[in-house]
Amino acid sequence: MVQKRMSRKRRKPDDINPNSWMDTYADTITLLLTFFILLYSFSTTDNEKLKLIAAALKGQITGIPMKLEDVPDIEDEEKEQGIGEKSPYQILLEDIQEIIDKNGLTDTVKIREEDAGVVLQLSESILFDLGKADLKADSTPVLEVISGLIPAIENEIMVQGHTDNIPISSGTYKSNWELSTSRAVNVVKYFIETKGFDPTRFSATGYGEYRPLVDNATEENRAINRRVDILIVQQKEIVKE
């Protein structure tokens, strides 16, 4: 009976809030959301806004308010690191395009970019008569303009002849292979024999009908495929060990 009458100490309610983890969780989610919003803003904002964001972030990290002028210009940093600078290949491409435009040859000489380099695409009708490989007199002005490019560059130059898929019926050339090769050779001979350029820089190749730009289904497409490509080979960077 004594034991029953003994007063029992009541336990104090637990001071730990079982839901307190939600506050930390909510803060973490908010920080992550802010982080991803900043990442998105980096890809869409201009340089001035990026500087403002950078100033705010540095101020939060260091505890010292940052002024906008104290933050280095992002574009200047990229220039110092070589980011955004034009490569020699890009400069070459722009120079060629400028010369072609200035001489009114935009519709005559097409410029293509390939992994191997810059291609000057000349239609058959500019250089040759149908089924023949002798350069026409009308081709001289175009070749003169292209010749003006060559002394300014050191790149290798590959002249490539192409035809459509119609079998040739000429007695001089037994196949499109021979016709395309002869055309490429005659263009190279113009650069070497007429213009006096170093022959070691040139090569001539005939591909016949086997490297078309478009399907040979129509006459218009076949005319596109009958061409001479002058490839200015992109110089490979030498990796120093």
Beta strands, then each sheet from edge to edge (+ up, - down):
strand 1: 109-114
strand 2: 117-123
strand 3: 157-162
strand 4: 202-206
strand 5: 227-233
sheet 1: 1+ 2- 5+ 3- 4-
end
